[in-house]
């Protein structure tokens, strides 16, 4: 059944969700307060890098199923289902999530609801937010109780967001006690295609739905930091963390995914979500339950310092005036996202330490240059590598994994490579005469 849907927020989450809903056959209007962003989207242009999204967006802007506006009243009049997909960044000077944008959507949209409607939140919010917002909607909406709110957390992976929207591995719908029926029914209509393909559809109360996303992120962050902590021990003992991860990954209770030792996690979700989770636990009086996440965060940040210290060591203690090539500034491949990027952090730290840094990334350099305008960004990997004394692979782009170590060796001044993502074919680089340094592994 075709539904009329609005999506408030047209950033990474909102734009992807809007295009995905159009692909599923719904009529969709995206809403944002930024006129420039709306103009670009209406032209079929995506203001960030996400594989497959530009094609999907253009397809449905041209088909007429998808359009964009800055007018919330237009969206309220058009749609019967409203998704909230705005950001919840970390507050300045605090671990807590900033709810300004989510609250603004409710305060803008609810007074415009003059007929029955369902609001589904997708933003990652502190537990307890949905119940507060549901009460706020009933207070502000002219239709009162006929405007209902549920929570439908997102589980998008950057680089795979289109696939995750169209073919999710599970759907979670949080509903208010005593008001379950309508929100669940509407959600089932919205996601009828996924449900028909036997996608697990889980109906929970509101706080459980809010906790699902942050709990998943906390677990993934913990798993990544666990293997990076073990990598520190491996380096001290001569063990190989990759062989170790393979061995323990065969245990079905553990699994091999997210046991990749390296530079650590970043991006717009895991770092800020685990910090907001800790902050909310403190507000609820259960802060001791999540104190382990402080060490998870600390281990993660130490990996960046460790890579910088390795560069300094290989340069005899001081990087001042020494040329270092850093391949990658995005927090992960197939993304131009530099939010809390470990790779960009390494670039910045080396630059501040006086190194002559040459950085390259296939997609994220324009974003990185807005943060570090004084750093030299190369136009290609070859340009970044020219005359480098040390090479750091900081983001595991396919382009970098496929470099020919013999050809690269002819371009550099020093054949030292720090594989900060353990992504290079180790033996090939060693056989080509490189000093190879991996994370939690031997140095050749």
PyMOL commands that set and color helices and strands:
alter all, ss='L'
color gray80, all
select helices_A, chain A and resi 12-23+35-42+53-63+72-78+100-112+129-140+144-146+161-166+180-190+192-196+206-237+241-249+270-283+287-290+292-314+342-352+365-371+381-385+398-401+405-411+426-431
alter helices_A, ss='H'
color red, helices_A
select strands_A, chain A and resi 4-8+27-31+66-69+81-84+117-121+147-151+171-175+201-205+323-327+356-360+376-377+390-393+416-419+435-438
alter strands_A, ss='S'
color yellow, strands_A
deselect
rebuild
show_as cartoon
